Amino acid sequence: DAGQRGVADAVVVSGPSTGVAPEPMQLEQARRGAGSTPLWLGSGLTPARCPEIVPLIDGALVGSWTKEGGQVTAAVDSNRAAELAAAFRAANRTARRPVGKGVSRHGEHTASSS
């Protein structure tokens, strides 16, 4: 209801800490609560988790996994970023619902790297 009441551009759901994704059940609950407001993942997206998470979200804020060694304070590792983008695109091709804003269905990088 915060999306409709507060005219939010998106609802962001994060896991319990940096680099840890929420459980899929939590994302499903957030999806129901968000209604038509886009649902973004705020933490924990990795290539291995893309197949189960990407069908549940509209976008993602990605930071630590794309960094050298997965360390949040390190520089972005272009190979890790490319690996994650490829996994996201592959998961999008089989997603149950179209993905909205964020790292798009077509592979444009519109997510933030922090």
Residue, then its C-alpha position, 0 to 999 in steps of 0.5 A: d500500500a506504500g506504493q499507492r499511498g506514497v506514490a513510490d516509483a518502486v518497492v525495494v526488498s532487501g535481505p538481512s544483510t549486504g549481499v544476502a537476498p531475501e527468500p523467494m517467499q518474501l519476494e512473493q509476499a512483497r509482489r502481492g503487497a506492491g500491487s502494480t508498483p515495480l518490485w526491485l531486489g535490493s540485495g543478494l543477486t548472484p548468477a546462481r540465484c537469478p533463475e529463482i529470483v528474476p521471475l519475481i522482480d522488476g529490477a535489481l540494485v546490484g553492488s557487491w557481487t559485481k565487485e572484485g572478489g565480491q567485496v563491497t569496497a573493491a572496484v567493479d570487476s567487468n567479468r563478474a558484472a558481465e556474468l551477472a548480466a548474462a545470468f539475468r538475461a537468461a533468467n528473463r527469457t524464462a521469467r513468468r512475468p515481464v521485468g520492468k525497470g532495472v537491469s532490463r529484459h533486453g540487457e540494458h544496464t539501468a541498475s545502480s552499482s554501489 
